[in-house]
Amino acid sequence: MEEYKLDTLCVQAGYRPETGESRIPQICQSTTFFYGDTQKMADLFDLKAEGFFYSRLANPTVDALEKRVAALEGGVGGIGCASGMSAILLTAMTLCSAGDNIVCASEVYGGTYNLFGTTLPKLGIECRFFDADCEKEELEKLIDEKTRFVFAETVANPAIVVLDFDKVASVCKKKGVLFVVDNTLATPVLCRPLSLGANIVVHSTSKYMDGHAAALGGMIVDGGNFAYKGNPRYPAFNEPDESYHGLVYADLAVPFGTKCRAQMIRDTGAIMNPQNAFLTYLGSDTLSVRMEKHCSNAAKVAAYLAKHPKVEWVKHSSLPTDKYYERAKKYLPDGTGGMMSFGIRGDAKTCARFMEHLKLISQETHVADVRSCILHPASTTHRQLSEQGLIDAGISANLVRLSVGIENPDDIIADLDQAFAQI
Ligand SMILES: *Cc1c(COP(=O)(O)O)cnc(C)c1O
């Protein structure tokens, strides 16, 4: 499958029926699976054989989506999770124990910022945030022998920072530390982090991957491209796991993915459910055509906003004046997606008035689906953050986050235009 192009993989990867079987994956709505043979079942428990025995660990519908996203990202295995947040949590739990630390870009999704900055510290896992545009040396200084991974987003939500892959990847390589990338807003159609030095990719599939605002979900993809063997930073991958008869994860083809499923999915049950896997699988069929339209619409909307007198600034890397224009051309040559942010001349109240006048574009706590939507992060998704946290995350009081959908771009622009006329 890997030799096919991305748009082919979007519709073909993941599931291939045998003669007489359903053309698309069925919703396998069963908690458990029948075995007439005790030894076969024992082999599954020992991870000596592949198969399904309980849907808290693996399920055929979820498996189809896992295989598809792993193929799209060019990884060796996927794990479907209950949500994007659970994918990020399980990644951290697989790699860290109390006393360890994570080095994370400040410009990340608000939920991730809370998880790493507030919740994990309660379990003794520390997070060190860095400015995504900092010098290499600054990032290097944050990494010590207790650092288990470096985390950043390809296109940061909602700061729209495009990640400097070469910088982070070279530091991680030098230090022998895992590089984990949240590729939610770029999707593998626009960027494949594993080919740019990342080792693990996570997704909120609730966004573009599903694309229809129908199913909550997350995905972890193991790149299979990291040398755990003998690396003193990762003793848990090199020491035998006695709960699996002395299995050594570093010896496996899917080391991270197997450890994550065998321990964390087993212990938390935070796996994706079959219904959501089915919906996400259907949605992902059209991922490549949708992304093309999101990108072309967003470029038109960004150009319109950039010229509007009531707009102070616009962040979208399709604009030649954007700070990340050159970097985006290098890492995301086909576009950075439909997400943008802009500052309205005025304060938070002006933003609220503007948004209340919109008729087509709806206000919602969601981004990256087929319908255009808009949000004021400082008063919603990021309201838990302190003033300094907001500044670190690149969010000002007049910042509006716009997720451009796949409607006709003239209709989107007309809606913005009439709302601007009323403030
Ligand atoms: C939405 C989002 C998440 C969290 O995903 P959920 O599916 O809502 O749990 C994580 N990272 C990014 C970049 C997101 O946009």
The ligand as an SDF file (V2000), in Angstrom:
LIG
                    3D

 15 15  0  0  0  0  0  0  0  0999 V2000
   -8.9580   19.3160   19.2620 C   0  0  0  0  0  0  0  0  0  0  0  0
   -7.5370   19.0940   19.4180 C   0  0  0  0  0  0  0  0  0  0  0  0
   -7.0430   18.1910   20.3730 C   0  0  0  0  0  0  0  0  0  0  0  0
   -7.9490   17.4480   21.3200 C   0  0  0  0  0  0  0  0  0  0  0  0
   -8.7570   16.5470   20.6440 O   0  0  0  0  0  0  0  0  0  0  0  0
  -10.1800   16.0120   21.1700 P   0  0  0  0  0  0  0  0  0  0  0  0
  -10.5430   15.0160   20.1350 O   0  0  0  0  0  0  0  0  0  0  0  0
  -11.0940   17.1740   21.2570 O   0  0  0  0  0  0  0  0  0  0  0  0
   -9.9160   15.3900   22.4980 O   0  0  0  0  0  0  0  0  0  0  0  0
   -5.6910   18.0040   20.4320 C   0  0  0  0  0  0  0  0  0  0  0  0
   -4.8380   18.6650   19.6230 N   0  0  0  0  0  0  0  0  0  0  0  0
   -5.2760   19.5540   18.7020 C   0  0  0  0  0  0  0  0  0  0  0  0
   -4.3000   20.2460   17.8280 C   0  0  0  0  0  0  0  0  0  0  0  0
   -6.6320   19.7970   18.5610 C   0  0  0  0  0  0  0  0  0  0  0  0
   -7.0580   20.6800   17.6420 O   0  0  0  0  0  0  0  0  0  0  0  0
  1  2  1  0
  2  3  1  0
  2 14  2  0
  3  4  1  0
  3 10  2  0
  4  5  1  0
  5  6  1  0
  6  7  2  0
  6  8  1  0
  6  9  1  0
 10 11  1  0
 11 12  2  0
 12 13  1  0
 12 14  1  0
 14 15  1  0
M  END
$$$$
